[in-house]
Amino acid sequence: MNLLKALAAVSSLTLLSRVLAFVRDVLIARVFGAGMATDAFFVAFKLPNLLRRMFAEGAFSQAFVPIFGEYRNRKGHDEAKLLVDHVTTLLAIILFFVTLIGIIAAPILVYISAPGFAEDAAKFDLTVQLLRITSPYIFFISLVAVAAGILNTYNKFWVPAFAPVLLNICFIAAALWLAPYCDPPILAMGWAVFVGGVVQLAFQIPFLKKIGMLPKWSLNLKDAGVWRIIKQMGPALFGVSIAQISLIINTIFASFLMAGSVSWLYYADRLMEFPAGLLGAALGTILLPSLSKHFADNSTAEYSKLLDWGLRLVCMLTLPAALALGMIAVPLLSTFFQHGEFTPTDVLKTSYALVGYSVGLIGIIAVKVLAPGFYARQDIKTPVKIGIATLLATQLMNILFVFVLDLQHAGLALAIGLGACFNSAILFYFLRKRAIYQPEPGWGKFFLKLCAALLALGLMLWFGMGSQQHWLETGGWARIFHLSWLVVAGVAVYFAVLFVLGFRLRDFAKRGA
């Protein structure tokens, strides 16, 4: 399997999903603006979404994929299928009760996650109502994550990568056609989340059946493989929870700031998710199964080379994205979101958060490569310890940026970004210290060439974008045209300089396990 082609396939589908996500967010901004209703929805959606990241895509995937890969490679199809049956059955039971708790305890959960909302009874009640609608999402999307882990191990990367497209289609349909029939209209977004979870799970079922891995109800608490996964999930859940706890704390801080702060952070995060998903999530998806295979085969040299390949791609593609997001934050936000109820003030406020996030983009994406370096070895405790240190560092930065320097919501974004850089730096240090990763020759020249290309990109963007006021006052089509040629020219300049300096696509081709 060519990993570069697999990365391209996953990234292409992720690009489609992100484009639809932008359409979705533009519609939400246009229809609902940035105020009480959107703050309520984003908090209500964030809670099941955080549980998904913690419980399913985070802790479960990190524990399940390496062990499932080991069963498939060493014990064969039948034993691997039994493991899938037993794990999925137990997980479904747990998820049912988690969902039930989310519905019943919605007022308590909202009060804990956004205590500032309690001062506004209407806002609090709306958030509770939305949370009760979206809570079942954790059940369906967690089973989607199980299916994704299985399909990715069988190198069927495109199927899980396409599933989020269906969620975004549900959002778009709800905003366009369902919202007028709901009272208040924002409830349509809650039902879009619910339906999106069901549709994503249904989409993957035929593909699981095709490879003979469609789970059947079979509860067996004595299965040794199930208990290995549970034991791995303990520290994994704690480790993933650390990052999500940091996000929850940020929401708590933002709930006490001026109205709209939660929404400004959300829209900035959506733009950050574009490169993070396009490269970071895609790299993490394709690396973990191959790293697990190399570890099972005791191929330490190939293990290290695979990590090196991932880190070079991260640097080559993430640094220009971070530079561009920071420099043209206002052009991007005004073009995508400045319509209807989303005002120029909202654009400027959101741009401050986007600049803060962009500082840490390299760290956010590098973690997606470095952390699997431990997970594939079934070492989850090390990333957990590093995560605790990251949480403490992030909260210290929150206090400094928000309460001392008065950076408001932008300070929260900056703390998340710098915290990600801290996290990736410590992960890198321990990979090197334990001789898990040995850098390949040529990193010095590689960085010098990247710096030359980044300088050319920065100069082009600086002289090409014009003033912020121009973007805030220009009409929609003029913005689209200007941003389009600015982005195309930026990409062309950056890669042209790299080409002149000797970079070739074939140099980054890599075979996976």
Legacy VTK file of the C-alpha trace (Angstrom):
# vtk DataFile Version 3.0
C-alpha trace
ASCII
DATASET POLYDATA
POINTS 513 float
0.000 0.000 0.000
1.337 3.417 -0.991
0.858 5.632 2.062
1.157 8.847 0.065
-1.719 7.730 -2.170
-3.716 6.659 0.892
-3.028 10.043 2.486
-4.134 11.787 -0.710
-7.356 9.762 -0.827
-8.218 10.409 2.827
-7.240 14.072 2.543
-9.363 14.504 -0.602
-12.449 13.167 1.142
-11.602 15.212 4.211
-11.357 18.241 1.912
-14.853 17.498 0.603
-16.104 17.197 4.169
-14.399 20.449 5.183
-15.827 22.296 2.174
-19.306 21.125 3.131
-18.527 22.052 6.736
-17.734 25.579 5.566
-21.018 25.701 3.670
-22.699 24.500 6.843
-21.016 27.111 9.027
-21.686 29.884 6.520
-25.370 28.937 6.594
-25.416 28.813 10.399
-23.716 32.213 10.556
-26.102 33.644 7.955
-29.288 32.215 9.464
-28.511 32.418 13.177
-25.590 34.891 13.472
-23.426 34.814 16.604
-25.478 35.218 19.753
-27.555 33.426 22.363
-28.989 30.724 20.081
-25.670 29.738 18.489
-23.880 29.857 21.845
-26.503 27.426 23.188
-26.179 25.064 20.224
-22.367 25.065 20.174
-22.227 24.215 23.879
-24.891 21.508 23.490
-23.092 20.004 20.488
-19.678 20.287 22.123
-20.599 17.984 25.019
-21.481 14.840 22.968
-18.718 15.762 20.549
-16.205 15.810 23.406
-17.455 12.444 24.618
-17.045 11.114 21.074
-13.439 12.296 20.946
-12.704 11.010 24.441
-14.515 7.699 24.458
-14.717 6.566 20.846
-12.262 8.173 18.457
-9.807 8.811 21.273
-9.480 6.178 23.990
-11.231 3.367 22.143
-9.375 3.773 18.847
-5.985 4.038 20.553
-6.630 0.856 22.511
-8.574 -1.128 19.900
-6.687 -0.626 16.616
-3.260 -1.988 17.735
-4.806 -5.027 19.464
-7.262 -5.715 16.635
-4.384 -5.446 14.158
-2.394 -7.924 16.245
-5.318 -10.400 16.254
-5.757 -10.075 12.508
-2.031 -10.502 11.742
-1.252 -13.260 14.233
-4.494 -15.121 15.014
-6.449 -14.848 11.779
-9.845 -13.638 10.608
-12.068 -15.782 12.864
-10.408 -14.749 16.129
-10.419 -11.123 15.018
-14.153 -11.360 14.227
-14.915 -12.759 17.678
-13.012 -9.900 19.241
-15.082 -7.419 17.209
-18.350 -9.085 18.294
-17.469 -9.071 21.977
-16.042 -5.559 22.047
-18.899 -4.003 20.064
-21.577 -5.627 22.220
-20.010 -4.423 25.456
-19.418 -0.960 24.016
-23.047 -0.672 22.848
-24.310 -1.465 26.365
-22.011 1.144 27.916
-22.972 3.745 25.311
-26.679 3.214 25.932
-26.294 4.143 29.582
-23.980 7.073 28.784
-26.609 8.433 26.392
-29.348 7.962 28.974
-27.331 9.872 31.562
-26.782 12.676 29.040
-30.535 13.056 28.519
-31.550 12.850 32.175
-28.704 14.935 33.607
-28.695 17.582 30.853
-29.331 20.547 33.234
-26.442 19.494 35.473
-24.097 18.969 32.517
-24.919 22.398 31.070
-24.392 24.048 34.424
-20.990 22.389 34.792
-19.809 23.063 31.239
-21.191 26.603 30.861
-22.027 27.982 34.322
-22.227 31.521 32.942
-25.400 30.521 31.084
-27.244 30.097 34.405
-27.578 33.891 34.620
-29.862 33.809 31.566
-32.757 31.393 32.121
-33.812 31.343 28.450
-30.292 30.613 27.239
-29.807 27.896 29.865
-33.121 26.175 29.080
-32.442 26.273 25.327
-29.027 24.668 25.848
-30.588 21.907 27.981
-33.225 21.232 25.321
-30.581 21.028 22.586
-28.364 18.750 24.667
-31.206 16.284 25.147
-31.706 16.136 21.384
-27.998 15.718 20.596
-27.094 13.248 23.386
-27.920 10.101 21.326
-25.214 11.220 18.899
-22.596 9.760 21.253
-24.171 6.298 20.867
-24.232 6.265 17.079
-20.944 8.080 16.425
-19.050 5.847 18.854
-20.191 2.788 16.911
-19.116 4.661 13.774
-15.649 4.911 15.345
-15.625 1.129 15.920
-16.445 0.582 12.263
-13.766 3.083 11.242
-11.107 1.279 13.295
-11.967 -2.022 11.618
-12.106 -0.591 8.090
-8.870 1.358 8.518
-7.084 -1.808 9.632
-8.249 -3.390 6.366
-6.925 -0.317 4.490
-10.470 0.800 3.580
-9.569 4.344 4.555
-11.953 6.125 2.201
-15.142 4.782 3.817
-14.639 6.328 7.304
-13.202 9.447 5.638
-16.424 9.921 3.649
-18.803 9.439 6.604
-18.462 13.029 7.981
-19.658 14.314 4.599
-23.074 12.851 5.455
-23.211 14.743 8.767
-22.510 18.030 7.005
-25.217 17.299 4.436
-27.664 16.808 7.328
-26.631 20.173 8.798
-27.065 21.960 5.473
-30.475 20.395 4.842
-31.655 21.281 8.346
-30.498 24.914 8.069
-32.144 25.373 4.665
-35.414 23.489 5.064
-36.055 22.356 8.646
-35.203 25.527 10.602
-38.354 27.473 9.567
-40.514 24.693 11.016
-38.790 24.602 14.412
-39.471 26.884 17.351
-36.924 28.196 18.043
-35.257 27.581 14.642
-31.895 26.571 16.204
-33.515 23.261 17.279
-33.120 22.160 13.662
-29.368 21.989 14.239
-29.885 19.636 17.169
-31.983 17.264 15.054
-29.334 17.443 12.310
-26.790 16.086 14.807
-29.107 13.227 15.786
-29.889 12.188 12.204
-26.252 12.642 11.154
-25.112 10.043 13.683
-27.645 7.489 12.435
-26.787 8.070 8.765
-23.019 7.756 9.279
-23.415 4.417 11.044
-25.808 3.053 8.419
-23.403 4.037 5.623
-20.558 1.870 6.957
-22.567 -1.287 7.632
-22.442 -2.689 4.033
-18.655 -2.310 3.921
-18.233 -4.142 7.222
-20.443 -6.924 5.864
-18.352 -7.139 2.687
-15.123 -7.847 4.612
-16.890 -10.235 6.983
-16.589 -7.956 10.020
-20.178 -6.860 10.634
-20.534 -7.217 14.442
-23.071 -9.600 15.929
-24.561 -9.443 19.426
-22.263 -11.571 21.578
-21.485 -10.596 25.146
-18.460 -12.416 26.564
-16.831 -10.751 29.553
-14.220 -13.516 29.765
-12.609 -12.683 26.419
-8.935 -11.915 27.146
-8.737 -9.544 24.182
-11.662 -7.486 25.496
-9.956 -7.077 28.862
-6.680 -6.099 27.188
-8.551 -3.349 25.347
-10.325 -2.241 28.534
-7.029 -2.087 30.408
-5.531 0.009 27.617
-8.618 2.202 27.483
-8.249 3.207 31.140
-5.101 5.295 30.758
-6.098 6.189 27.169
-9.416 7.623 28.351
-7.629 9.580 31.051
-5.089 10.850 28.551
-7.628 11.920 25.938
-9.800 13.414 28.676
-6.982 15.764 29.604
-7.101 17.482 26.221
-10.903 17.602 26.278
-10.943 18.897 29.859
-8.808 21.769 28.602
-11.444 22.547 25.960
-14.242 22.343 28.549
-12.357 24.752 30.810
-12.009 27.100 27.846
-15.781 26.958 27.345
-16.284 27.738 31.026
-13.990 30.754 30.730
-15.715 31.880 27.516
-19.188 31.589 29.078
-18.236 34.403 31.477
-16.909 36.677 28.715
-19.005 38.916 26.473
-21.887 37.367 24.510
-20.625 35.801 21.306
-17.288 34.633 22.730
-18.234 30.951 22.478
-19.322 31.458 18.869
-16.183 33.430 17.893
-14.018 30.625 19.252
-16.155 28.079 17.429
-15.878 29.739 14.023
-12.120 30.209 14.441
-11.803 26.566 15.443
-13.743 25.538 12.330
-11.136 27.200 10.114
-8.364 25.562 12.128
-10.050 22.187 11.711
-9.636 22.515 7.960
-5.833 21.907 7.858
-5.919 19.883 11.079
-8.358 17.390 9.560
-6.942 17.562 6.054
-3.462 16.556 7.203
-3.398 15.777 10.930
-6.386 13.454 11.189
-5.543 11.832 7.846
-1.946 11.150 8.873
-2.990 9.735 12.232
-5.532 7.495 10.515
-3.113 5.903 8.053
-0.058 5.795 10.340
-1.471 3.873 13.319
-2.245 0.577 11.486
1.147 0.607 9.681
3.073 1.476 12.833
1.245 -1.301 14.711
2.213 -3.769 11.972
5.899 -2.706 12.110
5.875 -3.039 15.906
4.314 -6.502 15.716
7.013 -7.491 13.196
9.741 -5.959 15.407
10.831 -3.743 12.494
12.295 -0.831 14.470
14.080 0.786 11.511
10.920 0.959 9.400
8.988 2.194 12.443
11.384 5.136 12.799
11.422 5.879 9.056
7.631 6.003 8.994
7.586 8.565 11.818
10.237 10.613 10.007
8.163 10.580 6.816
5.120 11.817 8.740
7.033 14.627 10.467
8.496 15.905 7.189
5.053 16.054 5.646
3.759 17.876 8.725
6.453 20.529 8.479
6.158 20.965 4.715
2.361 21.352 4.707
1.504 22.741 8.146
3.929 25.667 8.400
2.572 27.435 5.278
-1.005 26.773 6.440
-0.276 28.312 9.856
1.400 31.335 8.267
-1.502 31.865 5.871
-4.206 31.486 8.543
-2.484 34.042 10.741
-1.845 36.567 7.971
-5.148 36.429 6.079
-7.501 35.711 8.985
-9.757 38.679 8.183
-9.929 37.950 4.420
-10.865 34.335 5.143
-13.472 35.106 7.791
-15.069 38.009 5.937
-15.373 35.936 2.765
-16.818 32.852 4.418
-18.919 34.271 7.259
-19.673 37.994 6.854
-23.246 37.558 5.659
-26.650 38.165 7.196
-26.399 38.335 10.982
-22.602 37.862 11.076
-21.235 41.418 11.329
-17.800 43.019 10.665
-17.322 43.115 14.443
-17.859 39.354 14.561
-15.226 38.972 11.813
-12.634 40.968 13.763
-13.390 39.214 17.062
-13.144 35.807 15.403
-9.907 36.769 13.638
-8.205 37.406 16.998
-9.016 33.828 18.032
-7.895 32.460 14.667
-4.495 34.132 14.963
-4.115 32.616 18.425
-4.993 29.148 17.162
-2.680 29.447 14.136
0.344 29.848 16.406
-0.167 26.279 17.579
-1.205 24.617 14.310
2.168 22.886 13.896
1.826 21.441 17.405
-1.798 20.380 16.889
-0.929 18.406 13.750
2.452 17.089 14.924
0.718 15.406 17.883
-1.278 13.343 15.353
2.029 11.829 14.166
3.974 11.687 17.423
1.273 10.211 19.685
0.698 7.139 17.438
4.421 6.501 17.881
3.509 5.489 21.443
0.002 4.084 20.858
1.184 1.602 18.212
3.593 0.190 20.822
0.631 -0.131 23.218
2.290 2.492 25.427
-0.470 4.867 26.477
0.893 5.877 29.889
3.633 8.119 28.456
1.263 10.333 26.416
-1.030 10.487 29.472
1.721 11.866 31.696
2.680 14.374 29.019
-1.001 15.308 28.670
-1.253 16.121 32.381
1.724 18.457 32.103
0.136 20.026 29.014
-3.165 20.608 30.829
-1.410 22.384 33.694
0.654 24.506 31.307
-2.430 25.431 29.264
-4.402 26.562 32.314
-1.497 28.653 33.571
-1.430 30.324 30.163
-5.221 30.836 30.326
-4.845 32.691 33.620
-1.989 34.785 32.228
-3.617 35.644 28.907
-7.210 36.197 30.100
-6.858 37.666 33.600
-3.443 39.339 33.479
-3.018 40.417 29.848
-6.796 40.765 29.240
-6.703 39.072 25.822
-10.280 37.826 26.343
-11.348 34.925 24.071
-8.217 35.335 21.916
-6.136 34.430 24.971
-8.030 31.157 25.311
-7.239 30.280 21.685
-3.574 31.225 22.103
-3.289 29.040 25.214
-4.698 26.032 23.318
-2.245 26.609 20.462
0.824 27.003 22.638
-0.287 24.051 24.771
-0.344 21.862 21.650
3.195 22.969 20.804
4.309 22.100 24.330
2.625 18.686 24.049
4.255 17.823 20.712
7.685 18.992 21.879
7.620 16.688 24.926
6.324 13.751 22.870
9.177 14.299 20.417
11.704 14.456 23.254
10.668 11.084 24.679
10.533 9.395 21.281
14.121 10.488 20.749
15.253 9.696 24.302
13.958 6.122 24.086
15.463 5.655 20.606
12.014 4.944 19.157
12.587 7.639 16.557
15.902 8.424 14.873
15.753 11.373 12.431
16.864 10.576 8.902
19.778 12.617 7.452
19.122 15.975 5.790
16.800 17.749 8.234
18.993 20.875 8.336
18.860 21.478 4.582
15.187 20.525 4.588
14.356 23.304 7.075
16.431 25.918 5.264
14.542 25.233 2.038
11.210 25.425 3.880
12.191 28.788 5.393
12.978 30.193 1.943
9.596 29.070 0.611
7.794 30.447 3.704
9.486 33.818 3.271
8.317 33.984 -0.345
4.783 33.005 0.708
4.690 35.599 3.481
5.813 38.421 1.185
3.253 37.477 -1.461
0.390 37.414 1.074
1.490 40.683 2.691
1.516 42.642 -0.538
-1.459 40.830 -2.087
-4.132 40.978 0.605
-4.495 44.751 1.108
-6.063 46.351 4.179
-8.495 44.761 6.641
-10.983 47.579 6.070
-11.085 46.715 2.378
-12.223 43.174 3.186
-14.847 44.337 5.690
-16.410 46.796 3.242
-16.077 44.937 -0.094
-19.032 43.031 -1.564
-19.286 39.247 -1.486
-18.227 38.404 -5.051
-15.292 40.815 -4.934
-14.102 39.110 -1.732
-14.447 35.662 -3.283
-12.477 36.657 -6.376
-9.721 38.367 -4.365
-9.388 35.506 -1.877
-9.384 32.913 -4.667
-6.454 34.402 -6.544
-4.660 35.145 -3.270
-4.849 31.501 -2.179
-3.966 30.132 -5.611
-1.022 32.509 -5.923
0.163 31.633 -2.417
0.098 27.900 -3.105
1.841 28.428 -6.461
4.596 30.612 -4.983
5.272 28.259 -2.061
5.510 25.063 -4.098
7.336 26.752 -6.966
10.112 27.790 -4.581
10.257 24.258 -3.165
10.425 22.824 -6.690
13.282 25.144 -7.634
15.083 24.078 -4.441
14.841 20.402 -5.408
11.622 19.091 -3.804
9.871 16.368 -5.823
6.641 14.512 -5.090
8.286 11.107 -5.613
10.669 11.865 -2.727
7.707 11.596 -0.333
6.322 8.304 -1.636
6.185 5.727 1.152
5.084 2.123 1.328
3.001 1.083 4.311
2.486 -2.250 6.026
LINES 1 514
513 0 1 2 3 4 5 6 7 8 9 10 11 12 13 14 15 16 17 18 19 20 21 22 23 24 25 26 27 28 29 30 31 32 33 34 35 36 37 38 39 40 41 42 43 44 45 46 47 48 49 50 51 52 53 54 55 56 57 58 59 60 61 62 63 64 65 66 67 68 69 70 71 72 73 74 75 76 77 78 79 80 81 82 83 84 85 86 87 88 89 90 91 92 93 94 95 96 97 98 99 100 101 102 103 104 105 106 107 108 109 110 111 112 113 114 115 116 117 118 119 120 121 122 123 124 125 126 127 128 129 130 131 132 133 134 135 136 137 138 139 140 141 142 143 144 145 146 147 148 149 150 151 152 153 154 155 156 157 158 159 160 161 162 163 164 165 166 167 168 169 170 171 172 173 174 175 176 177 178 179 180 181 182 183 184 185 186 187 188 189 190 191 192 193 194 195 196 197 198 199 200 201 202 203 204 205 206 207 208 209 210 211 212 213 214 215 216 217 218 219 220 221 222 223 224 225 226 227 228 229 230 231 232 233 234 235 236 237 238 239 240 241 242 243 244 245 246 247 248 249 250 251 252 253 254 255 256 257 258 259 260 261 262 263 264 265 266 267 268 269 270 271 272 273 274 275 276 277 278 279 280 281 282 283 284 285 286 287 288 289 290 291 292 293 294 295 296 297 298 299 300 301 302 303 304 305 306 307 308 309 310 311 312 313 314 315 316 317 318 319 320 321 322 323 324 325 326 327 328 329 330 331 332 333 334 335 336 337 338 339 340 341 342 343 344 345 346 347 348 349 350 351 352 353 354 355 356 357 358 359 360 361 362 363 364 365 366 367 368 369 370 371 372 373 374 375 376 377 378 379 380 381 382 383 384 385 386 387 388 389 390 391 392 393 394 395 396 397 398 399 400 401 402 403 404 405 406 407 408 409 410 411 412 413 414 415 416 417 418 419 420 421 422 423 424 425 426 427 428 429 430 431 432 433 434 435 436 437 438 439 440 441 442 443 444 445 446 447 448 449 450 451 452 453 454 455 456 457 458 459 460 461 462 463 464 465 466 467 468 469 470 471 472 473 474 475 476 477 478 479 480 481 482 483 484 485 486 487 488 489 490 491 492 493 494 495 496 497 498 499 500 501 502 503 504 505 506 507 508 509 510 511 512
